[in-house]
Amino acid sequence: MPPPSQWVVRFAPSIRQGGTVLDLAAGSGRHARYLRQLGFRVVAIDIDVARMTDLAEDDGVELVQADLENADWPLPGRRFDGIVVNNYLHRPLLPILAQSLTPGGVLIYETFAEGNEKHGRPSNPSFLLREKELLKAFSELTVIEYEHGYEGDPKPAVRQRICAVR
């Protein structure tokens, strides 16, 4: 399993200690595992939670199997001290994420951006952030850090990142 994103590692300590963190589109659970090691309670949501079944035994982890793109938001009314999104984009969820943060809650989001099609996948514009899209989508939050640009490690990509607080 790959290590957690350095963006997540950098900003996870900003989340209220002992708080509950949503790992959206958690995949194999690399960030859920990392956040749990830091002492957070974690809600890990993905269309397929099979790669995270070992986490089901941990009382501090809630696994939610849900189709985030073809069904209603599976966590209505729930609020989180932190939300982590890595390598995933479904634009209709962006306003829901902002609303799902507690006061003082921290959003840590990073994914691919326009220009990435020159370097590989994803290349479909539906899955690539536009210029300053995260800044615009989360304009009601206080931005701690924002980046948009090319990176060569671990592989060439164009990425956009934000850490913001409600």
C-alpha positions as CSV (number, residue, x, y, z in Angstrom):
1,M,0.0,0.0,0.0
2,P,1.4,3.4,-0.9
3,P,2.1,5.8,2.0
4,P,-0.3,8.6,2.8
5,S,-0.2,11.8,0.7
6,Q,2.3,14.3,2.0
7,W,-0.4,16.9,1.7
8,V,-2.5,14.9,4.2
9,V,0.5,14.2,6.4
10,R,1.2,18.0,6.5
11,F,-2.2,19.1,7.4
12,A,-3.8,16.3,9.4
13,P,-2.4,17.7,12.7
14,S,-4.6,20.8,12.1
15,I,-7.7,18.7,12.7
16,R,-9.1,18.8,16.3
17,Q,-7.3,16.1,18.3
18,G,-9.5,13.1,18.8
19,G,-12.1,14.4,16.3
20,T,-13.9,12.5,13.6
21,V,-12.6,12.6,10.1
22,L,-14.3,11.6,6.8
23,D,-12.1,9.9,4.3
24,L,-14.1,10.3,1.1
25,A,-13.6,7.8,-1.7
26,A,-11.2,6.0,0.6
27,G,-10.1,3.3,-1.8
28,S,-7.7,1.0,-0.1
29,G,-7.9,3.0,3.1
30,R,-4.4,4.4,3.2
31,H,-5.6,7.7,4.6
32,A,-8.1,6.1,6.9
33,R,-5.3,4.0,8.4
34,Y,-3.0,6.9,8.8
35,L,-5.7,9.1,10.4
36,R,-6.6,6.3,12.8
37,Q,-2.9,6.0,13.8
38,L,-3.0,9.7,14.7
39,G,-5.9,9.0,17.1
40,F,-8.8,10.2,15.0
41,R,-12.2,8.5,14.7
42,V,-12.6,7.8,11.0
43,V,-15.6,7.4,8.7
44,A,-14.2,5.8,5.4
45,I,-16.6,5.8,2.5
46,D,-16.1,4.1,-0.8
47,I,-18.1,2.3,-3.5
48,D,-16.1,-0.8,-2.5
49,V,-14.9,-1.3,1.0
50,A,-13.5,-4.8,0.5
51,R,-9.9,-3.5,0.6
52,M,-10.6,-2.1,4.1
53,T,-12.4,-5.0,5.8
54,D,-9.5,-5.2,8.3
55,L,-10.5,-1.8,9.6
56,A,-14.1,-3.0,10.4
57,E,-12.7,-4.6,13.6
58,D,-11.6,-1.2,14.9
59,D,-14.2,0.5,17.0
60,G,-12.8,3.9,15.9
61,V,-13.5,3.2,12.2
62,E,-16.9,3.2,10.5
63,L,-16.9,1.8,6.9
64,V,-19.7,3.1,4.6
65,Q,-20.2,1.4,1.3
66,A,-21.9,3.9,-1.0
67,D,-22.0,5.0,-4.6
68,L,-21.2,8.6,-4.3
69,E,-22.0,9.5,-7.9
70,N,-25.3,7.7,-8.5
71,A,-27.2,7.8,-5.2
72,D,-28.1,10.4,-2.6
73,W,-25.5,11.6,-0.1
74,P,-25.2,8.7,2.3
75,L,-24.4,10.8,5.4
76,P,-27.1,13.5,5.6
77,G,-26.8,15.7,8.7
78,R,-23.4,14.3,9.7
79,R,-20.7,16.7,10.5
80,F,-16.9,16.1,10.6
81,D,-13.9,17.7,12.3
82,G,-11.9,16.9,9.2
83,I,-12.6,15.8,5.6
84,V,-9.9,14.2,3.5
85,V,-10.3,13.7,-0.3
86,N,-7.4,12.4,-2.4
87,N,-7.5,11.6,-6.1
88,Y,-11.3,11.9,-6.5
89,L,-13.6,14.5,-8.0
90,H,-17.3,14.5,-8.3
91,R,-18.3,18.2,-8.5
92,P,-21.9,17.8,-7.1
93,L,-20.3,16.8,-3.8
94,L,-18.2,19.9,-3.3
95,P,-20.9,22.0,-1.6
96,I,-22.0,19.0,0.5
97,L,-18.4,18.7,1.8
98,A,-18.2,22.3,2.8
99,Q,-21.6,21.9,4.7
100,S,-20.4,18.7,6.3
101,L,-17.6,20.4,8.3
102,T,-18.1,21.4,11.9
103,P,-17.1,24.9,12.9
104,G,-13.3,24.8,12.9
105,G,-13.4,21.7,10.8
106,V,-10.5,21.2,8.3
107,L,-10.8,20.2,4.6
108,I,-7.8,18.6,3.1
109,Y,-8.4,18.0,-0.6
110,E,-6.1,17.2,-3.5
111,T,-6.7,15.8,-6.9
112,F,-5.7,16.1,-10.6
113,A,-6.1,19.3,-12.6
114,E,-6.3,20.4,-16.2
115,G,-3.0,19.9,-17.8
116,N,-2.7,16.4,-16.4
117,E,-3.9,14.9,-19.7
118,K,-0.4,15.6,-21.0
119,H,1.1,13.2,-18.4
120,G,-1.4,10.4,-18.3
121,R,-4.6,9.5,-16.5
122,P,-7.0,10.9,-15.6
123,S,-7.3,12.8,-18.8
124,N,-11.1,13.2,-19.0
125,P,-12.0,16.9,-18.2
126,S,-14.8,15.6,-16.0
127,F,-12.1,14.4,-13.6
128,L,-9.8,17.3,-13.8
129,L,-10.1,20.5,-11.7
130,R,-10.2,23.8,-13.6
131,E,-8.0,26.7,-12.7
132,K,-8.7,27.8,-9.1
133,E,-11.7,25.5,-8.9
134,L,-11.1,24.4,-5.3
135,L,-10.7,28.1,-4.2
136,K,-14.0,28.9,-5.9
137,A,-15.8,25.8,-4.6
138,F,-14.7,26.4,-1.0
139,S,-14.8,30.2,-1.0
140,E,-16.8,30.3,2.2
141,L,-13.9,28.5,4.1
142,T,-10.7,30.1,5.3
143,V,-7.9,28.9,3.1
144,I,-4.8,27.8,5.0
145,E,-2.8,26.7,1.9
146,Y,-3.6,26.3,-1.8
147,E,-1.4,24.9,-4.6
148,H,-1.9,24.3,-8.3
149,G,0.8,23.0,-10.6
150,Y,3.1,20.4,-12.0
151,E,4.8,17.8,-9.9
152,G,7.3,15.2,-11.0
153,D,7.2,12.9,-7.9
154,P,6.0,10.1,-7.5
155,K,5.0,10.5,-11.2
156,P,4.5,13.5,-13.5
157,A,1.1,15.1,-12.8
158,V,-0.7,18.4,-12.6
159,R,-2.5,18.6,-9.2
160,Q,-4.5,21.1,-7.2
161,R,-4.7,21.1,-3.5
162,I,-6.4,23.0,-0.7
163,C,-6.4,23.0,3.0
164,A,-9.2,25.2,4.4
165,V,-11.1,25.7,7.7
166,R,-14.8,26.3,8.3
